Amino acid sequence: MLLLHNRGRRSGADNVNPVAYLRDPDDPSTVYVFASAGGRPHHPQWYRNLVAAGDAEVEIGTDRFPVTVREITGAERDRIFAMQVERMPGFGEYERRLDGVRSIPVIALRPVS
């Protein structure tokens, strides 16, 4: 789990959301988060805030750092999501539950240089 610090796109309020993450096997400084909302039919608010802002802060262990935000799509999204399902099979159940309703977004968080 990591702590995702983001600002509400409408409220301007500071938010902190605990989310599961996956490190990129080729670039361990990049992490992926998954807007599964526990398999609910709507995207979580933190996802909407991230996409609107384009940046955030991440806390992993005792490290806290700013990140850029990029939504992953297409075959790359499917490949990364499959890695997460292999690691945490519950994400596969979320995807099955949402079939035909919505696709679970995958977001790349990269440290700001």
Residue pairs with C-beta under 8 A, 6 or more apart in sequence:
1 18
1 19
1 20
1 21
2 18
2 19
2 21
2 31
2 33
2 58
2 59
2 60
3 16
3 17
3 18
3 58
3 59
3 60
4 16
4 17
4 18
4 19
4 33
4 46
4 50
4 56
4 57
4 58
4 59
5 14
5 15
5 16
5 56
5 57
5 58
5 59
5 64
6 14
6 15
6 17
6 46
6 49
6 50
6 53
6 56
6 57
7 13
7 14
7 15
7 49
7 53
8 14
8 15
8 45
8 49
9 48
9 49
9 52
9 53
15 45
15 46
15 49
17 44
17 46
19 33
19 34
19 46
20 33
20 34
20 84
20 88
20 91
21 31
21 32
21 33
21 60
21 109
22 31
22 32
22 34
22 80
22 83
22 84
22 87
23 30
23 31
23 32
24 30
24 31
24 32
24 108
25 83
29 110
29 111
30 108
30 109
30 110
30 111
31 58
31 60
31 108
31 109
32 72
32 80
32 84
32 106
32 107
32 108
32 109
33 106
33 107
33 109
34 81
34 84
34 91
34 104
34 105
34 106
34 107
35 43
35 44
35 46
35 47
35 104
35 105
35 106
35 107
36 44
36 91
36 94
36 104
37 43
37 44
38 94
39 93
39 94
39 97
39 98
41 98
41 101
41 102
42 102
43 102
43 105
47 105
47 107
49 56
50 56
50 69
50 107
51 69
51 71
51 107
53 69
54 68
54 69
55 66
55 67
55 68
55 69
55 112
56 66
56 67
56 69
56 109
57 64
57 65
57 66
57 67
58 64
58 65
58 67
58 109
65 111
65 112
66 111
66 112
67 109
67 110
67 111
67 112
68 109
68 110
68 112
69 107
69 108
69 109
70 107
70 108
70 110
71 105
71 106
71 107
71 108
72 80
72 106
72 107
72 108
77 103
77 105
77 106
80 106
81 91
81 95
81 104
81 106
84 91
84 106
85 91
85 92
85 95
91 104
94 104
95 104
98 104
